[in-house]
């Protein structure tokens, strides 16, 4: 617990020391609070916020009602909340965060999701979990990007972060696979090892594309007794691949 807190303090410290917007590099006025702004106000206004009606279950564009796909073949998760559309410049921010070790970007991404949750969250979960990453992938990348986001969200919302599932199969990356390949690739990749019967659970992840990984994890959670599963995302593609 202490190590986790120290890491978060370190991220906040790095953000405070940085005086330029992570997007346009113009100077950003430092905030006296422990959650400084890392993106200038001009850039924030031009980010691809998801502010149009969408399917409450999968997050695909709709008139705010369940989409046809969720009506005919509903996913195992019950709700999707995403801060952004997955397009420029958010896709570049996420890539820099995940693949180029720019971990300070986690802070503005988490902040954006926290703001979105404050506006859209209707059912508060009992626990938060981060999308699990296989130990080999963590060793390769150096960190689990979803877990770092989940820690900040857990602290901000005062909801326990509890990693009740782990990834037991080291699958090839989902990027580059089509929808059916993603489903086959991720099948059976997760194992839930704690008593979660009756709990409402939110899964934190960076991006949803086809939703195959989130759906497989939600399937495991539901099979182990979870009562309700939400997906909390930094960004979501605008349609299924």
N, C-alpha and C positions, 0 to 999 in steps of 0.2 A: 504493500500500500504506500509506504514512504517513497519507494523508488518511483512509483507511478506519479505521485505528487511532484517529486523533484523534476521529472521529465516535463510535466505540464508547466511548471514554473520556468523551466529552461526555455520552452517555446514562447511563453509570454515575454521573457526577458529578451529573446532574440527579436520578437516583434517590436518591443519598445525601443530597442536600439536602432532598428531599421527606420529611417525617416522618409522613405520613398514608397510610393504606391507599387504594389507587386505587379501591376499591369502596365501603367504608363510611365512609371519611374519619377513622376513629379513628387515634390515634397509633400508629405502628409503630416499634419499637425498631430503631435503626440497626445494621446489621451491620458488623463491622470488615473483612469480606472484600470483594473487588472485585465480588461478585455479591450486592448487598443484596436483602432481601426487600421487594417493593413491595405485597404483599397480606398482610394480617394472617392469623394462623393460623386464626382462626374462619372467615374468608371462604374460605380455602383448603379447609377441610373441607367446605364447602357448594357448592363448584364442581362442575359436571356432568362429573366425570372419567369417561372411558370405561373402566370396570372390569368390564364384562360380556363374555362370549364374542362374538366377531365373526368374519366371514369374513376369513382372513388375506390374501386378495388384494385385495378391494375395501373391506373394513371395515364392510360392512353387518352387522346383527345376524344371528347364526347360532350354532350350537353349537360354534364354533371350527373347523369344517370349511368347505371351499369351499361357497359358496351356490349355489343353482340357476342364478342368472344367470351366475356365473363359470364354471360347468360347461358351460352351453349356448353362451354367447357371452363368452368370457374377454376382459378388457381387455388392453391392451398392457403395462401395468405389472404387476409380479409380487407386490407386497406393499404394504399400507397400514398405517401407524401414525399414530394421531391421539391427542392428549392429551385432548380434550374432545368431548362432544356439543355441537352448535351450537345452544345455547339459552341463555336468560338465566342468569347475567349475562355469559357469555362473548361472546354476539353483540353486546352493548352495548359491551364492551371493544374488540372488533375494529372495530366501526363508528367508535368514537372515535379509534382508532389510524389507520385508513385515511382517514377523511373529515374529521376535525376537527383534524388535525395534532398529535395528542397522542402524539408519538413515544416518549415515555418508557414508554408501555404495552408497547412491543416487548420490554422486558426481562422482565417477569413472564410474558409469553406464550412467549418463547423458553425461559425457565427451566422452564416446565411441560412443554414438548416435550422438553427435555433429560432431565428426570426420567423421562418416559415411555419415551424411547429406552433409557435405562439399564436399564429393567425388561423391555423387549420386543424390543430389537434382537438379532437372531440372525445376520445376515449384514452385516458392516461394509462399506460401499461404498468404492470407490476415490476418488470425488470427490462433492461436493455441488454441485447447481446450484439457483438460485432460479427460480421460475416467471417467465419473461421478461415484461416489460411493454413495450409499444410506446413509442418515444421521445416521441411526442405525448402519451401518457397520463402518462408520467413528468413531462413539463413541466407538465402540467395539475395533477397531484397534488403534485408537488414531490419525490417519492421513490417507490421501489418497495418496498412494505411487506414482500414476501416476501424481497427481497434483504437488507433490514436484519435480519430474523430469521435468515436463512442465515448472515450474517457471525458472529453471536454463537454459533450452533450449531457452525460450522466451528472457531472458536477454542476452544470448550469441548471438542469431541471430537477435535481435532487431525486433521481431515479436510479436504483442500484444497477451497476454494470455487472453482469453475472455470465461468464462464459460457460454455459451449460452444455454446449456442443463443441465438438472438434472435428477437424477434417482428417479423415483416416486414409484417404486415397490421394496420392499425388498425381492429379490429372494434368494433362497438357493445358496450357492457357486457353481460355474460352475465346479470346480475340482471334478473329479470322475464321471461326467456325460458323456455319449457318445454324438456324434455329433447331433443326432436328439433331444435328451433330452435337450441339451444346447440351441438349437433353440427355443424349446417350453418354456423353462425356462425363456428366456430373452425377449420373445415377449411382446411388449408394455411397457417395463420397463423404457423407457426414454421419457422425454418431453422437447421440444425446446420452449423457451419462449421469444426469441428476433428475430428481423428482420435480417435474414442472406441471404436474396435474392441476388443472384449474387456473393456471396463470395466464395473464395477458402479457404478451411479449412483443417488443419492438426490435427488429433487426436493423442495424445501421450498416450501410454500405455506401461506397462512393458513387457507383453508376449502375443503373439497370438498363440493359439493352433488350434482350429477349425475355429476361426474367427467369431463365432456367435455373441458375444457381439459387436465387432467392426462393423459387418455388420448391426446389428439392429440399432446401433447409426447412422451409415452412412445413413440408410434408413430414419430415422427421419430427418436428416440434409437435405437430398435431397428433401424430401416431403415439407420441409419449404423453399426450394428455393436455397440451396447451389449449386454452379456451379461445384465444384470439391472437392473431399474429398480424402485426403491421410491418411495412417496409418503410424505413426512413432513409432517404437518399439525397445526396448532394445534387445529382443530375439524373435525368431520365431521357432516353431517346424518345422521339415523338411517335413512333410506331414500332410494332414488332417487326423484326427482320424476316 
